[in-house]
Amino acid sequence: MGSGLHIIKIGGNVIDDDVQLQSFLEKFAALQGKKVLVHGGGKIATRIAADLGIEAKMINGRRITDKAMLDVATMVYAGLTNKHVVSSLQKFGCDALGLSGADGNTIKAIKRPVREIDYGYAGDILVDSVNTLSIKKFLEAGFTPVFSAITHNGLGQLLNTNADTIASALAVSLAKIYETKLIYCFEKEGVLRDVDNSESVIKSISPDEFEKLKLEKVIYEGMIPKLDNAFEALSKGVKNVYIGNALNLHKYQQGEFGTCLLSK
Amino acid sequence: MGSGLHIIKIGGNVIDDDVQLQSFLEKFAALQGKKVLVHGGGKIATRIAADLGIEAKMINGRRITDKAMLDVATMVYAGLTNKHVVSSLQKFGCDALGLSGADGNTIKAIKRPVREIDYGYAGDILVDSVNTLSIKKFLEAGFTPVFSAITHNGLGQLLNTNADTIASALAVSLAKIYETKLIYCFEKEGVLRDVDNSESVIKSISPDEFEKLKLEKVIYEGMIPKLDNAFEALSKGVKNVYIGNALNLHKYQQGEFGTCLLSK
């Protein structure tokens, strides 16, 4: 086992607000040791798609990625957002390296099989999707990989992939090489017992407590797949998973950050 | 002096035609040894800008990069085009790594000083712009860097930069580490004595002959800055500079490719 690694995922709300984003990135840059950033898309892609006359298609709250929308996602996630994040991190002294899954063949995915719904160019991550050898080369050379949520299938096709899933897949794969901690940053203080009270952060959640909180509807909707991802990562060797407010990242190394998910 | 390195620049016309692009990329992937690809933008950025209602501003044939146009350039060059090229190269077995100048802090530029014209977010490359240490790490780790024409100023600002200039700056800087050859690929067979006759390729041009060909108006307009860049690269340590048809790249290693520019 090598030294430690932090995989940090930043969500759309922070990406959409440049003041918040810069504040987060400064804190991320200050985090000691090896680290990887994974960023979601934010609302810019939807806005640019609309400006281009491309209609955003959703089924059951999931984006359908047709060819036009894939092009917009590639432009915005891997281009505009990724390069803005990377150049900002360089300003803060962090030697960031922006990546899609195609770059260095770091993350291969498969086009989601068509069953009831054709999700279009949505990429699913498989067990062997992550090229740990490539990513290790970047980390050992002193770079901080910054992943956008675009992968490829190895046959020349780019694919739009969920950023939470990318973060957990990276964490699980890299946990074989590094003691890996996964941190999901978003706009709330952590998992809240009362969604209207930011003071009601649940400090830690075990898998049993997770099931109970779902039954009690304390945890619902978008938090469920996020936490499913997180617990799966823990069961597959990730050391710790945290979920908390992006703007509190500086408190993480003092042990005061959001909700800590436990492996048992 | 280490082993050899090829820096290959591909222009807009080939980028715009995916059949030609794939044919070129397959040949590029097959080229033996260490290599770097630099790609221009093509017409997609202009089209997308128009679709977004952003007017392309030109003065003296040069693009003025306002904030809106910089965003489009970043989306298209560093996002859509770069990731399409990278995923295609991966398909052809080349371990491509897409980069802007911000990634790994590979190329820093300065915002072009305002004199008679304010070019906006146009980046000029300086003598020490290229971070050869970063690029060497990528090359030695087995990656093939693929540069889009976006750089940064190190202070969080992305800049739109001429791709020909990036190619020659990379060649000059990397010539200190590798025996470096620079190949400009475009849609013609080479420098032509008669622009309407593709058989009239001038096999080699010395600096003196270049001056003569300019006076005779055999070389004019867009070819002049391209060749100026090339001769400057030769005078600064680049071993050879070639200019020829992207689709003939497979003939390069047989010594049958376009026009060879001579250092004296």
Contacts between the chains, C-beta under 8 A, distances in Angstrom:
chain1	res1	chain2	res2	distance
A	48	B	52	7.3
A	48	B	75	7.8
A	51	B	51	7.7
A	51	B	52	5.2
A	51	B	53	7.4
A	52	B	48	7.3
A	52	B	51	5.2
A	52	B	52	6.6
A	53	B	51	7.4
A	71	B	80	5.9
A	74	B	79	5.4
A	74	B	80	5.2
A	74	B	83	5.3
A	74	B	84	7.6
A	75	B	48	7.8
A	75	B	75	3.8
A	75	B	76	6.3
A	75	B	79	4.2
A	75	B	80	4.7
A	76	B	75	6.3
A	76	B	79	7.0
A	77	B	79	7.5
A	78	B	78	7.6
A	78	B	79	4.7
A	78	B	82	7.6
A	78	B	83	5.1
A	79	B	74	5.4
A	79	B	75	4.2
A	79	B	76	7.0
A	79	B	77	7.6
A	79	B	78	4.7
A	79	B	79	2.0
A	79	B	80	6.5
A	79	B	82	7.5
A	79	B	83	7.9
A	80	B	71	5.9
A	80	B	74	5.2
A	80	B	75	4.7
A	80	B	79	6.5
A	82	B	78	7.6
A	82	B	79	7.5
A	83	B	74	5.3
A	83	B	78	5.1
A	83	B	79	7.8
A	83	B	100	5.2
A	83	B	102	5.8
A	83	B	103	7.9
A	83	B	150	6.4
A	83	B	158	5.8
A	84	B	74	7.6
A	84	B	158	7.1
A	86	B	100	7.3
A	86	B	102	4.6
A	86	B	103	5.7
A	87	B	100	8.0
A	87	B	102	4.0
A	87	B	152	4.3
A	87	B	156	5.3
A	87	B	157	6.8
A	87	B	158	5.3
A	88	B	156	4.9
A	90	B	102	5.7
A	90	B	105	5.4
A	90	B	152	6.4
A	90	B	154	6.2
A	90	B	156	7.3
A	91	B	154	6.9
A	91	B	155	5.4
A	91	B	156	3.8
A	95	B	104	6.4
A	95	B	105	6.0
A	95	B	134	7.8
A	96	B	102	7.5
A	96	B	103	7.1
A	96	B	104	7.9
A	97	B	103	5.0
A	97	B	104	5.0
A	98	B	99	8.0
A	98	B	100	7.1
A	98	B	102	7.3
A	98	B	103	4.9
A	100	B	83	5.2
A	100	B	86	7.3
A	100	B	87	8.0
A	100	B	98	7.1
A	102	B	83	5.8
A	102	B	86	4.6
A	102	B	87	4.0
A	102	B	90	5.6
A	102	B	96	7.5
A	102	B	98	7.3
A	103	B	83	7.8
A	103	B	86	5.7
A	103	B	96	7.1
A	103	B	97	5.1
A	103	B	98	4.9
A	104	B	95	6.4
A	104	B	96	7.9
A	104	B	97	4.9
A	104	B	143	5.8
A	105	B	90	5.4
A	105	B	95	6.0
A	134	B	95	7.8
A	137	B	141	4.6
A	137	B	143	8.0
A	141	B	137	4.6
A	141	B	141	6.8
A	143	B	104	5.8
A	150	B	83	6.3
A	152	B	83	8.0
A	152	B	87	4.3
A	152	B	90	6.4
A	154	B	90	6.2
A	154	B	91	6.9
A	155	B	91	5.3
A	156	B	87	5.3
A	156	B	88	4.9
A	156	B	90	7.3
A	156	B	91	3.8
A	157	B	87	6.8
A	158	B	83	5.8
A	158	B	84	7.1
A	158	B	87	5.3
